């Protein structure tokens, strides 16, 4: 079977299994579901990759609709709309994370091995970094995390994103 050219917008979907460190979460096996919508510049250093993510696990005493069914629904709708639109220049990665709830905070320092219980940490260390290295070293713009997006509070300044987590240049332009 012929392979798609690097600029193809063919979707690539995969399940990425990982094992959380022993004793860190209930059941050590986890699975991240990753979809890649390749843009025209895929495979080149001119690609400017953006990711969209949400987690599909929840806490046991929650119905899960807000944490994080709302984020998963929004991510799937974004993927549906992008699929039905014109070809994009840049690559978009969609990730459904496992093990975001009931896991202790990651204690990984820069430059240390990724041995954390969270699916998002495993995604960065064992999938995203190798993907970027093997894709022509594109520029990674960041990730939009769709976490509990049903929460809404109309009070001023309560819906802010901590500065280290914001897209600094985009935030300034807005």
N, C-alpha and C positions, 0 to 999 in steps of 0.2 A: 504494500500500500504506500502510495506517495505521501511524503510529509508536506505539511503546509509551509509555505514560505514564511520567513520571519515577520513580514508585515501583515500576515493574515489575521483577521479578527475572530478566528475560530476560538470557541471557548475551550478551555482546558479545565477539567474538574477532577479533583482527587480527594481522597480521604487520607489524612496524615495521622497515623497512630503514634502515640507516645506513652511513656510510662512515667508517672509522677513518682518522686522519691517515696520510699516506703514510709507509711504512717502519716503522710501529709494530707491526704484526702481519702474519702470513702471510695474504695476501689481504685487501684492505682492506674488502670488502663484508661486512656482518654483518646478521643478522636477529634481532630480539627477538620472541618470540611472547607476546602479551598477551591475557589473558582477564579480563573484568570481570563479576562477579556483583553486579548491582545490588540493594541493600537497599531496604526501604520508604522510607527517608529520603533516597534518592538524589536529587541535584539540589537539596538544601537545605543550609543552613549547619549543620543539626543532624546531618548524616551524619558518622560517625567512621570514616574509611576505614583499613583495614589491608591491607597487601600481603604476599604470600607469594612468594618467589623462589628459583630455583635456576638453575644454568647447565648448558647441554647440550654444551658443548665440553669437551675433555680434553687432556692432554698426550700427545705421540706415543708415549712409552714406557710408558704406563699402560693397563690394560684399561678404565679409566673407570668401573668399577662403583661405586667409592667417591667418586671425584672427577670427575664429580658425578652419576653414575647414581643413587646412593642418594637424593640430594636431589630429583632429577627424579621418581623413583618416589613419594617421599613427597608431593611437591606435587600430583601427579596424583591420588593417593589422597585427599588433603584436599579437592580439588575435587570428586571423585566423591561423597564423603560429604556435602559441603555441598549438592550438587545434589539429593541424595535426601532431605534434611531439610526441615524447615519453613522458611518464608520468614524471612530474616534482616532485622533492622532496618537494619544497616549494610552498606555496600558493601565487597566484598573484591576486590582485584586480584591476579591470578596472573601471574607473569612468568617465562618461560624465557629466560635471557640468553645471548647469543652473545659471543664474544671476552672471556671472563674469564681464560682461560689465555693464556700467551705474550704478554701485553701488559705494557708497563712501567707502573709505578705512575702514577696520575693526578696531574697537577701543576696542578690547577685551583684557583685561589683564589676565595673567595666574591665574587660580582659579576663574574667574568670569563666570557667565552664558553666553552661546553662544547666543547672540541676534544680529546677524549680517546679512546683506543682501546677502551675497555671498553663493553660493551653496557649495563651497569648505569648508567654515567655518562650515556650517551645517553638511557636510559629516563628518568632524573630530569630532565634538562635539556630534552629535546625532546618528551617525552610526558607525564610526571607533572605537571610544573608547569603546562603549558597545560590539562591535564585538570582539575586542581583549580580553576584560574581560571574555567573554563567550566562548572563543576558546582555553582555556588552557594557557592563558597569553603568547602567542608567542612573539618573538622579531620582532618588526616592523622596517624594514630597512630604509624605506623612500619612497618617491613618485617621479616618473619621470613625470614632467609636460611638456607636448608637446604643448607649447605655441608659436604660430606664427613661426613654424619651417621652413617656406619657406624663411624667411629672411636669407640672406647670405651676408657677407661682408668679402672679402679676406684680408683686412688690419690686421696686427698683433694686437693681444690683444683686439679686439673689440667683440669677441665672448666668453667672459668669463662669468662665473656664480659667483655671489657674494658669498664669502666664507661661510656665514651662511646658504646659501641655498644648497651648494654642499654636496655630500657625502664625508666628510673629509678623511676617511681612503681610500676610493676608489680613490679619487683625488690624494692623496699622492703616491699611488702605480702606477698610470698612469704616 
